[in-house]
Amino acid sequence: MDTIDKKLLLELQQNSRQSIADLSGKVGLSASACHRRIGLMEKSGIIEGYHARLNGEKLGYHIEFFVEVTLEGQSEQILAAFEHAALSRPQILECYLMTGNADYLLKVAAENIREYERIYRRTIAALPHVSNIQSSLVMKAVKRWKGYPARP
């Protein structure tokens, strides 16, 4: 990856809907060279996909929680069972295996506290091998993820 590839990635993270003509002008390439480089980065897995960033608040998800989950053990079978179940629950927006006190960190959005209680009881607590759950309410998103920073 060279400087032009890095510029392309920054541009795509800011606006992946811009035309190849606009992108090529911003990074100083011909449209065909720009298209070829993007294709190579897609094929190599550097670019995994293109997604719309939605506004949860405007969709009715007025609260977000980060939920730390501790399991009753850390065997491969226990971890795999938990991960398989978490992947199948649309209420769980993100799931990360962590170091530290908790085994997993989940991100969950809900319409209100009553809805979160339902998700807590029926989804999170019902996941296999859960021994402890600690929820933290997001009061305000100061900075949301918008992409990886440029690297020299």
N, C-alpha and C positions, 0 to 999 in steps of 0.2 A: 504494500500500500504506500502510495506516495502522497505528496501534498495535495494534488488535485483530487485524488480519491477521498481524502479527509474533508476537503471543501465540499465535495459532492454529498458526503454523508451528513455534514452539518446542514446543508441546504435542504436535503430531503427530510431531516428531522424537524426542521422548522415548517416546511410545507411540502408534503409529498405529492400534492396535486398540481404543482407547477409544471409547465410543459418542458419537454426536453430542450426546446429552443431557448426558453428562459434560463434553464439550468446551465446549458452549455455556454451561454453568454456570461453568466456569473462566474464560471470557473475557467473560462478561456479555452474551450474546446469546440470542435465542430459537433454538430448534433449527433452524427453517427458515432463519433468517438465517445461522446458522453453516454449514449445509449449502450454501447458495447461495454464500457466500464461498469455501468449499473448492472447490466446483465451478468457480468462476471462476479460482482459482489453478491448478487442474488444467488447465483449457482454455488458459490463457495460458502454460503450461509452467513456472511457478514450482515446482509440485509435479510431478515427473517420474514418480513411481511409489511403490509401497509394497513394502517388502522385509523379510524376516526376517533378522536378524543372527545368523549361526550361529557356534558355537564350534568353530573348526578343530581344536583340540587334542582335543576330545571326539569329533570325526569321524575322528581318526587322522592328522591333518596335524600332526606334532610339530615341524616346523621350517619357518621362513619365510625367504626370501631377497629382498633387493632387488638387482636385477641391472641394471647400467649397460651399455648396448649402444651401440657406436659403429659407424656404417655406413661403407662405402667411398666414399660420396659423399652429397650432400644435394640432388640434383636431385628435382624433383617426382615423377618416375617411380620413383626409388629409394625415396623416403619412402612413396609410395603402395603399392608392392609389399610393403615391410616391414609397414606397418600392416594391409594386407589379410590377410597371412599371420598376423600376431600375433592379429588378431581371431578367426581360425578355430581357435586353439589353446586348448582349455579349461584346460590346465595354467598358462597365463598369466592370473592373476587380474586384474591391472591393467596398463595400459600408458600411458605419458605421453611425449609429445614434449617435450624439455627444452632449456633453454639450458645453457651450460657445456661441460665436457669431453666428456660423453657425449651422444649424440643422443636416446636413449630410456631411460626408467627403467621396469623391469618389476617386478611383485610376483609371486612364485611360492611356493606351499606344497607340501611333500612329506612323506611318511611318515617318511623317514629320509635319511641321506646317500647311500646307494646309489640310492634313488629320485631324489634331486635330480641325481645324476650322470647318470642315464638321461635326465631332463628336459633337463639341460644339453646333452648330446650330441645327442639325437634331436629336441629341440624348439627350444631357443634357438639353438644353433650352426647348425641347419639352416634358420633363417630367412634369407630372401634378403638379400644385400648386407652381411652382418655381417662386420666386420673386427676388432672387439675386444669382449671380454666381461669385465666385472669384477663378481664376485658378493660380496655382503656378507650374512653370516648374522645374522639377528635373534636376539639373545641373550635379550631380554626386551621385551615390549611395555609400556611405561610408561603410555602414554595412547593409546588407539585412537580413531579418528574416530567421533563420535557425533552430529554435526550441526554446522551453522553456528551461530555465536554470535548473540545478539540484537543488532540494530543500533538505535540511537536513532532 
